[in-house]
Amino acid sequence: MKAVKTTCPYCGVGCGVLAFADGTIKGDPDHPANFGRLCSKGSALGETLDFEGRLLVPQIGKRDASWNEALDLVASKFRDAIDELGPDSVAFYVSGQLLTEDYYVANKLMKGYIGSANIDTNSRLCMASSVAGHKRAFGTDTVPGNYEDLDQADLVVLVGSNLAWCHPILFQRLVAAKAERPNMRVVNIDPRRTATSDLTDLHLAIKPDGDAALFNALLTEIEARGAVNTPYVAAHVTGFDATLTEARVSNPKDCGLTHAEIAEFIDLWIGTEKTVTIYSQGVNQSAVGTDKVNAILNCHLATGRIGRAGMGPFSVTGQPNAMGGREVGGLANMLANHLDLENPAHRNAVQNTWNAPVIADHAGLKAVDLFQACSEGKIKALWVISTNPAVSMPNAAFVSQAIENVPFTVVSDIMADTDTGALADVLLPATGWGEKSGTVTNSERRISRQRPFIAGPEEARPDWQIICDVAKRMGYAEGFNFTSPAQIFDEYAKLSTATEQFGKDFSISGLANLSEEEYDALAPVQWPIKKGQKPQARFFANGRFFHADGKAKMLPITPPRSIDTPYSFRLNSGRIRDQWHTMTRTGKTARLGQHISEPFAEIHPHDAEKIGVSDAALLRISGRNGSAILRVMVTERAQIGSLFAPMHWTSTFSENGRINHAGDSQVDPISGQPALKGAQVTAVAFEAGWYAFAAADHEIHSNRPYVARMRSDTGWRAEVAGVKQPSSWEQEARDTLALTTGEAMVFEDINRGSVRVAIIEDCVLRGAFFASKSPVAVARGFVTSLIGSCDTHHVLAGVPGADQPDPGAVVCSCMNVGINTLRAAIDGGATSVEALGGCTGAGTNCGSCKPELQALLRDVPSLKVAAE
């Protein structure tokens, strides 16, 4: 079989993939983003390509419909709302999972033909503050550097970025650079101690939102020690004096670090010219996110450490095409090609190139405001494309109610059953990764092709085609007669030709007039790509910026002050290593659910003792408008007064584990980005009367207050908890396992308050159920491995016999290596991460489990003594 070169659909690293029609997935060794490496999620892509759970045909009111009927209805509902109440009565909410060509036609339809800017994207939730900070400092949304700078830097500062779990391939690139040049230093600035911290020379457990105070302190010392690049600032930067004055009145103690920690960081930063500062969601997802971005940029501008090899600020994006969406103007306050919506000349250029009847002349509704408007009845028709805001938005329960309040909602998705799709009037089946064709742009401005290598469901259509079909039915055929993504990309490149007159950063005019064959063969390339010029790897080394005066702007930053609230904890939500967004893709593979199989909350031991919860118990976290129930993980990685919880769980996997129901709608006033890492919540022990673990050869459902489901290699597994002890444990087991037939083997230990139930049918184990007054201790991997087998004699023991070694909880998802296997290897003489990899395979693929391998080694007393 011939490999198809495509691009991974997960994070913004933009890894190249070699894909085969049988679902085999390998890293592309020729792609400059990853050179053949893939993380656990990318490695498992081939396991997510089946049609199970896919939306196969259009649906109207939950009934199957033809495409013509569904598209006619969508077009008429949007047309009627616009005719009656104007263009601002409709809205699109789109996604960083869309390809650039999809994004382009959606933006063109809304801004250039409907005449509203009410199109926003879930990128608002992850990168809007970075966009705003870039525009304030540089005049455009420009990422100055590239991945090679990580190889060349002498100091890498990670701010609000768990790179090891969220961008594993970049993290392994950093690991390799540090191994090659041991004098390289890495600093991790993060309230939590994460897997990333294990690589670092210095972990600064900063107070949440203390970043601005820290970088203000750095700026004052840059000036005090004579480290300002005076010629560069004088020629290319404005605002230095006012910014320094404000920084001097800032209190360094507001960052929450000791004087010694601050001094060590400042010494490193000032003393190392080749410094890269990587920042991500811990900076952006804040009510002061834009200010934090500019506090970082101020220090790089003051020293001229920008745009040169091995130095500069670097925003890493969370989604595969967050950058592509920003480039085509997919945000409500942007115009295509990084042009300004408020600028009449920019609007005219875009409108003329599009030959559009109108052009939006004011910013539209940003994500949080958009759903507020839905709640208030201001939006009459809403189109959600390739995203799941009923889970991913903060204050998600309110967002669900807001979507229900819209008279007409259409959802385009690949999956039939999502929290948002359940609220829709019309569902439109879209093609997914591996089935569709187009481009994406990664965090270093590199455009790569996504190419199809399998056929999608017969009725599914690419998003660009669905959008164009609706546009034609609305009367806009002349602007949407595209027959391929190559034609869309060509118009997009020609728009660059028309807008280069404004001297902005973005251009792909050099890619105009590509034939279909040339588009299909397009190799990964960084923009800007101007006609007749080579692609540009870095910006700003020459001091030319994109404000009207050609200079950068430093901005005075005032750190936020602490505000007393009636809420006792600050909630920090984020990602875990092996899952992606709301698990519509990663949740389809059992392998990725074995490392962490249920929603959890990290809590510091001090706080756990204070509220009376212990490890593996349950915790109810409540915000202003909703709550979630999560498994307790007591750890000193968390700060006192803070909780961390993953955002991936949906009603499909855990009805009450949806953490964004406990979030709130506070946003950065400049960027409109929600403070997803700053919700104020309360936390109390959930008083469970009993806990259970269940496994079956089919999906498990339960109406108990806590249920967390996940696929297993033999079916499904679930964690369950209830309040009152059931009158019949056998019936509880049958209800949970949805097994009314078969013979039940029941073992109840009244003294210990535990019960074990196995359901056997035709000599085959169909399901198993273990319950106890306390969190259930059972070898979960062993139990799930017996489901579907005829080995019904060992299951009630809950642990394997001596002749059946239990690999234990999975640590390395890529190689499916469990913790017991690793401990056995250590007992057998493996004394390093490399040795563990050699004898078990753990850590030899993406490497994101290496911090956990190192932690296991640190826990061995003899190795600890040797290290000391």
N, C-alpha and C positions, 0 to 999 in steps of 0.2 A: 504494500500500500504506500501511496505517496503522502508525505506529510504536508499539511497546510499550515503556513505560517500565519499566526494570528496573535492576539493580545489578550492577556488575562482580564476578566471582567470584575475583579475585586478592587483592591486599593489603588491609590494614585501612583504607585511605583511604575505601573505600566509594563509589566514583564512580558517578554516575548514567549510564545507558546508554539510548540510543534504539535499539531492535533491530527489524529487519524480518524477515518470514518468509523472504525470499530470502537471509538471512545478512548483509545490510548492517548495519554497526554505526557508530553515531555517538555522540559525547558528548551528554549531556542538559544543555542550557544552563540549565535551571531547577533543577538539583539543587545544593544548597548545598555539597556536598563538592567539586565539580569545575567547576561552571559551564560545562560543555561540553567540557572538556579530557579527553583520554584518553592514557595512555602507550602505548608500542609494543605491550605485551602486550594491553592493552584494545582497541587499534585492530585487532589481528589476530584478535579473538575469532571473527569470522565465518568464518575459515579453519580453525577447529577443530571445526566442528559436524557433520562427516560421521560415518558409522557405521563407518568403517574401524577395526578393532581393538576395536570395542565388544563387551562381553559381552552376547549377545543372548538367551540362555535360561539358566535355572538349570542348574547342573552338579553332579553328585554323582560324586566320584572321576573327574573329567575326562570323564564322559559326560553327554549332555543328559538333563534330567529335567523333569518337570512341576513347576509351582509347588506343588501340593498335596503331592507326594512330598517335595520339598526342605524346605518349611516344616514338615511333620510330623516329618521327621528332625531338624531343628534344635530344634524344641520338645521332642521326646522326649529328645534327648541332654542338653539343659540341665536338663530336669525330672529325669532320672535322676541326674545329678551332684548336684543340690541335695538330692534325697531321700536319697541315699546318704551324702553327705559334708558337706552344709550349704551355705548360700548363698555362702560365701566360696570355694567351689571353682570358681566360674565368674567370668568377667570380660568386660567390654566395653572395647575401645579404639577411640575415636571421633575426630572431626576438626573442626577449625575451618572446613572446607569445608561442613559440614552446615548446613542452615538451622535457625533457632531452633526451629521446630516439630519437626524431626527430633530435635534435641538434647533437647527437652522430654520426648518420649515415651520416649526411651532412658533418660534419667535417672529418670523416673517408674517405668519397669519395673524397673530395677536396684535403686534405693534404696527404692521404696515397695511393690513387690510381691514381688520376689525377696528383698529385705531385706538386701542387701549394698551397700557403697559402692565395690565393685570396678569402677568406671567411670572411666576417665581418658581424656585427649584429647591429641592432638599439640600442643595449645596449651601443655601442660606443657613442651614443648621451647622455647617462645618467650616466654611471658609470665608464667610462674608466679612468678618472683622479683618482678616488678612487683606482682602480686596480693598476695604476702606482705608486701611493703614497704608497700603501701597499707593493708592491714589493721593492721599494727603501728602505723603513724602515725595513721591516720584512724579506725580501727575498722571500716571497710568497704573494699571494693575499688572506690574511687571515683576516676575521672579528673576532676580539678577543672575544667579549662578546655575550650576548643573551638578550632576552626581559625581563627576570627576573631582570636584572640590573636596569631597569627603576623603578621597584617596590622598590628596595633596596637603590637607590642613595639618597643622601642628597642634591645634586645639579645636575640639568640637564640643560645643555647648548645646545640650538638648534641653529645651524649655517646654514643659507641658507635653511631652512626647514619649509614650512608651513604645519606642521604635521596635523593640524586640518582638512585641506581639502585634503591633498595628501595621508596621512596615518591615516585615522580617527580612526581606532581601536586602534592603538598604542597611539594616542592622548588621547582617552578616558581611556586607561590604566594609562596614566600619570595623568589625571584628578583624577582618583580614588585613585592613590597613594598619591597625594597631599592632597586630602580630608581626607585620613586616617592619614596622618602625616603632619599636617599644617606647621610644621617647615621646610619641604622641600622647596627649592627655585628653581625657573625655570627662566632662562635667554633666551631671544630670540634675536639673532643677525641677522638682516635682514634689508635691505634698506627700505622695505615696512612695514607698520603696517598691519598685516594680522589677520585673525581669531585666529591664534595661539597666537598672542600677548595678547589676553584678559586673558589668563591663567597666564601669566608671571608676576614675581615680578619686572623684569627689561627688557625693550625693548631697544635695542641699534640699532638705525637707522644708521647703518654703511654706509660709502661711498661704492658704488659698487667696488668690488675687494679690499676692505680695510682690509680683514680678516687677511692676512699675517702680516700686520703692527701691528694689534691688538695682535695677538698671539706671535709675536716677542717681543712686549712690556711685555706681560705676562711672557715670558721666562726670560727676563732680571730681572724682579722682583722676579721670583722664585729663581734665583741665589742670588740676592741682599738680600733677606730676609732669606736665609739659608734653603729654602724649597726643595732644591735638595735632592733626595734620593741617597746620595753619594755611599753607598755600592752597591746599585742596578746598578747605572750607571757605576761604576768601574768594576763590574763583567760582565755586560751584554750589554753594550752600547758603541758604538764608535762614534766619531765625535762631542762629546759634546763641546769641546773647540772652534773649528772652527765655530760651529753653534752659540754659545753664542757670539763670536766676531762679527759675521755678524748681529746678532740681536741687539747688542748694537749700531751699527751705523744706524740702522733703525729708522726712525722718527715716533713716535707714532701718530703724527698729521695726517699722511697719511691715517689713518683709518677713518677720518672724524668725530670723536667723541670729546666731550669736555674732559678736564682733569678730571673733576669730574666723568663723566661717565666711563672713563677708570679705574680710581682709584676704583670705586665701584665694577666693574667687577673683577678686579685683587684681591681685598680683598676677594670677595666671592670665587673665584676659589682657591686661595692659602689657604684660611682658611677652606676649606671643602675637606677632603680627599676623601670621597666617591662621586666622580664627574664623570658623564657620559657626553660626548660631542657627540651629535647626529648631523650628517651633511648629507646634501643631495644635490639637484641639484644647489642650490645657490652657493655651493662650487665647484662642479664638472664642471658645464657648463660655463667654463671660459677659457680665453686664458692663465691664470696662475693657472688653477684648481689643477694641481698636486702639485705645490708649496704650495697652500693653504692647501691641505690635509696634507702635511708634516709639515707645521707650526703647525697644530693642534697636530699631532702625536708627534712632538718634545716635547711639554709640558707634555704629558702623559708619555713619556719615561723618561724625566728628573726627574719626581716625582715618577716613578715606579707605577703610578696609571693605571695599565693595567692588564687585565686578572683576576682580583679579583672581588668578589661580589660587585655590586654597583659602579663599576668604570671602565673607559676605553673609548676609542674612538669608535664610532658606526656609520658606514655607512649604511643608509637605502636605499634600492634599489627601483627603480621606477616601475619595471615590474615583473610579476608573476614568471618568470624563468630567470631573468638576472643572478642570481647566478648559476643556472644549466648550462647556456651557457658558463659562465666563467670556470666552472669545466671541461667541455668536450673540452675546447680549441676553443670555437666558435668565438673568436676574431682573427684577422689576424696576430697578433704577439704572439700568445700563442700556446702551445701544450696541449694535454689532460692531466688531473690530475695535473694541476698547474705546469707542467714541462716546461722547457725552449726550445723554438724552436732552439735557437742558440747552444745548447749543444749537441754534437754528441752522447754521451752516452744516453741521454734522447731520442733522435730521434731513435736510434737503438732499444731501449727497446720497444717503441711504434710500430715501424715498424715490429719488430719480432713478437710481440703479435698479431698484425693485419694480419701477413703474407702478408703484402702489397708489391707490386712490387717496389714502390718508396716511398720517404717521402720528404715533403717540407723541404728545408734546409735554407730558408730565409723568413723573414716576408713578408706578402702579403700587399695588398693595404687596408688601413683603409678607413672608409666610405667616407669622403670628397675626399680623393685622388682617391678612386675607381670611383666615378662619374666624377671626372676630367678626369680620363683615358678613361671613356666612351665617354666624350665629344671630346677627342683628337683622337678617333678612335682606341685606343689600346685594347679595350675589344670587342671581336667579338661575344661572347655569354654570356648572363647575365641571372641568375635565381634569382628572387626575391620571397622569401617565407614568407608569413604571416606578411607582413608589407607594408607600404604605403609611400615610400620615396619621392614621388612627392609632398607630403604635409608636411611630418614630418622633412625632411632635411632642414637645413638652405639654403637660396638662392634657394628656391624650384622651381622657374621658370627655373633657370639654370639646376637643376637636371632633370626636365621634359624633357628639350631639350637634355640633355646628354643621357637619356634613349632612346629617339627617334633616337639618332644617332647610337645606337648599332644595328648591322645588324640583330641580333636575340635575342629577349627577351621573356622569359617565366615567368609567374607569377602564383604561387600557392596561392589560397585564398579561403575564404568561401563565399565572396560576389562577385556578378557579375559586379558591377559598382563601381570602385574606381578610383581615379585619376591616380594611377600607372597602374592598369589593363587596362585602356583605351589606354595605350602606348604599350601593349604587342602583340606579334605575336601569342602566345599560352597562353591560360588560362586553369589551371588545378584545378578542384573543390576539395577542402579539407574538411575533417570533422572538426567540431568545438567543442567548449567546451560542455560537456554533451554527446558527441558522441564518443569521442576518449579516449584512455587509455594510461597512462604513469605516469611520476613523474615530480615534480617541486621542486626547492629548494628556500626557502624564505631567508629573510635578516639575520636571525640568524643561517643560515646553516642547516635548518631543511628540510629534504626531506619528501614530502608528496605525496600521490597518487592522481591523477585525474582519476576518474572512469566514465565510460559511464553509463547513465541511460535512454537515449532516442536513437531512431534510427535516423541516419542522412539521407540526401537525398540518394536515391538508388545508384547514380553514384559517390558520393563523396568517397574519400579514405583518410586514415590518412597520414600525411606528411611522416612518416618514410617509409611507403609502396611505396609511389610515388617515393621517392628518391631511394629506393632499386630497384624498377622496371626500372628506368633509368640506374642505375649502371649496372644491369644485361645486358641491351641492349648495353651498352658501352664495354662489354666484361669482367666485373668484378664480375661475378656471384658467384665465390667462396667466396668472402668477404661479400656478401649481401644476403645470403640465409636465412634471418630471416623470421619467420612466425608469430611472435608475439612480442609485446614490452617487454615481460618478457625475451625473448631470448636476445634482445639487452641489456637490463639492466644487464643480467648475464655476457655477454662479457665485459661490462663496469666495473663491479665489479671485474672480473678476471684481467682486465688491472691494477687495483689497486694492486692486488697481485704481479704482475710483476714489478710495479714501486715503491713499498714500499722501495726497496733497496736504493733509493736516499734520504730517510729521509725527504720528503716534508710533508706539513700539510695535504693534502687531501688523504683520503683513505676510500673506502667502501668495502674493501676486506671481511669484516665480513658479507656482504650481498651476497657473491658469492654462486652459487649452490642452489639458491632458486628455489623451484618448481613453476609451474604456480599458484598453489593454494596459496603458501606462498607469492608470489609476489602480487597476488590479495588482500591478507589480510594484506599487509605491513602497519604497523602503523607509524605515523609521528615519525621521528628519526633524531637527529643531527649527522652530521659527525664531526670528523673522527670516523669510525666504523671499527676498525681493528679486524681481526679474533681472537676470544678468549678474547677480551677486551670490556669494557663498552664504550658507546659513550662518547665523551669528550665535556663538556659544554663550557669551556673557554680555551683560549690559553695565554701563555706568563707569567703567574704568577710565574713560576719557572725560568724565565729568559732565556729559550731556544728558540732561533729564528732560521731562516732558511737560513741565509747567511752562507758562507763556514766556517767562524770562529764561528758560533753559536750565534753571537751577533746581536743586532739591530743596525741600523744606524740612527743617527740624521743628518739632512742635513741643511747646511747654506741656508737660504731663503732670497732673496732680493725682497722686495715688488715692485710692478710695479709702474712706474711713469706715471703721467697723460700726455696724448699726445693731442695736439690741433688738431681738425679735422674740416672740413667744415660742419659737421653735428651737429645739435643743440640739439639732444636728444639721450639718451642711451635707447635702447629697451630691456626690460626684458620680455621674454615670459615664459609661464608656464601653469599650470593646474587650472581648477576650480573644485568645490566640487563634482558635479554630473555627469561630463562627463569624458570619458576615451579616450586618444589618438585621433584618427581621427573619432570617433563616429560610426564606422561600427557596433558596438554592442549597446552602450548606446543610440545612435541616434534612435534606433528602439522602444524605449519606451517613451510615451508622458510624463510620470511622471518625468523623469529625465530632461526634457527640460523646465519644468515650473519655475524652480528657476532662471536660466539665459538662455534666449532663443535666444540670438544673440551675435556675437562677439563685444567686447568692448575694450576701451583703458582707463585705469586709468591715470589721469593727475592732477597735483597739481594746485590749484586755481590760483597761481601766473602765471604759464605757460599758463593756459587756458585764462586768461585775456590778457596776452601778445600776443597770436596769435589769439585772438578774437573768442573763441568757448565757448559755454555754455553747461550745462548739457543736455544730450539727443540729442545734435546736432551730426553731423558726422565729422570725422577727417580722412584725408588722410595721412598715414604714408608711407614714401618712403625711401628705401635703395639704394644701389649702382645699383641694377639690377631689382628691382621690387617694388611694392607698395600694400597697402591694405587699404580698407575703413572700419572704425569701429565706433561704437556708442561711444560717449563721456561720461565718468563717471568722473566728477570733484570731487576730494577727497583729503584730506590732508594725506591719507594713502600713497600716492605717494610722492617721493622726488622731489624737484625742479630739472628739467633737466632730469628726468627719466619718462619713460612710461612703463606701464605693460599691456600686452595683452595675452589672452588665445590662445593656439596653436591648438585647437580641430577642427576648422571649415574647411571643405573641399568644393570642388565644388558642392557636393551633397546638402550642406546646405547653402553655401554662396560663390559664385564664387569670389567676390572681398574681402571677409573677411579672406582670408588665410594669416595669419600674417607672416609665414615663407617666403613668397615671398619678404618681405621687409628685411629679414635677410641677413647675409653675411657668408662667408666661413672661417672666422678666426678660427684657432684651437689652442689648447694647443700643443706646439711643442714636448712635451714628450709623452702625452697620445693620441694625435690625436683627442681629444674630441672637438667638435665645441663649440664656445662661444655663446650659444643660449641666454644667459642673458647679452650679451655685444655688440649687434649690434649697430652701429652708424646710426641714421636715422634723417630725417627731418619730421616735422609735420605741416600741414596747414589745415585750415578749408575747408571742402568740401562744396562748395556753392550749396546746394540743393534748387531747386525752390519749391519743395513740398515734403511732407512726407506722407506715408500711412501705414495703418495697414489693413491686409486682413485675412479672415478666410474662409475655404471651407471644403466640405466633401471629398476632394481628394487633391492630391499634387498640390501645387501652383508654377507656373513658371512666370518669368518676365524677360524682357531683359533690365530693367532699371539698372543704374550704381550701385545701392545698393539694394541687396535683401538678406534677411536672413530668411531661412525657418526652421520650426521645427514642429514636430508632435504635435497634440493636442488630447484630449480624443475623439473628434468628427471628426477628420480628420487632417488638416494641418493649420498652421497659418504662417503669414509672415510679416516682416517689409520691406517696399519698399521706395525708394526715387528716384526722378527724377530731371532733371534740368529745362526743359521747361514745362509749363503747357499744358496738352493735349487739343486738340480742343473739345473732347467729353469725359466727365468724365464717362459716362455710358460705352463707348467703352473701356476706360482705365481699368475700373473695370472688364468688361467681358474678356479682354485680360489677365489681371493678374490672374483672377479666372478660366480661360479656360472654360468659360460657354457661349456658343453661343445661347442657348435656355433658355426658362423661362422668366418670367415677371420681369422687373427691377423696383424697387421702388427707386426713386432718390430724395434726399433732398439736396439742395444747399443753403448755407448761404453766399451770395456774400459779405456782409459787413465783416464777419469774415474770409472769404477766405477758407471755409471748405465745404466739400461735403460728403454725406453718401449714399451708394448704397447697396441695398439688392436684391439678385436674388432669386426668388421664383419659384419653379416648382412643379406642382401637389400639391399645398398648403404646400410644404415643403421648408424650408430655405436651399438653396444649398450653398450660399456664401454671404459674407458681405465685404464691402470695405469702409474704412474711410480715407479721405485725408484732408490735411491742409497745410497752408504755413509754419507752425511751427510743431515740433514733436507732433504727434497725442496724445491727451488726451482722452482715452477711456478705459472702464473697459474690458480689453482683456479677462479675464477669463469668464466674463458674456457673452460676444459676442460669444466666441467659444462654450460655453455650449448650445447656441441656435441652432447651426448648426445641420441640420438633424431633427429639430423639426418642429411642426406646429405653434409654437409661433412666428409668423412673425410680431406681432404688436409692440413689445418692442425693436426690434433690432436697429432701427434707432436712438433711444434715446442714445444708446451706454453705458447706465448705468442702473442698475436694479431699479425697483420701490421700494417703502418702504416695500412692502410685499415680496421682493426677495433679501435677503441680499447677498452682493457680498463678497466672501472670500478674494478677492484681490490677489496680486502676491504671489506665493508660497514661503514660508520660509522653512518649513519642508517638504522635498520631501518624506521622509519615510511615514509620516502620512498624507500627502497632506493638510497641514494647511497653510492658507493664512494670509497675514499681517493684513487684516481687522478683521479676526477672533481673532487674537492675541490682537489687540488693544481693541477689545470689551471685551476680557477677562481681560485685564488690567483695563479698565474702570469699570469692574464688581468686582474688588478687588484683582486680582492676582498681587502680589508684588514681586514674585521671579520666577526664571527659573523653579523651582520645581512646583510651583503653576500653572504656565502656562502649564506645562506638565500634571499636574493632571486634568485640565479642558479642554484641547484641544488635548492632546497626543503629542504635539510638543516636540521634543528633547528626547523622551522616547525610541527610538530605537538606532540609531548609535551615536546620540549626537553631530554630526558635525554642527548642526544648533544652538547649545547653545550659541556661541558667538553672533549670530545675535539676539537671544532672549534677551540676556543681554543688547545688544545695544538698543533694543526697550525700555527696562525698564529704562535705563539711560536717555532716551529722555523724560520721564514723569516728568514734573516740580516738582510735590509733592514728588515723590520718590527721585529726585535729591537733593531736600532740606533736606529730611530725612537722606540721605546718608552723606550729608555734616555736 
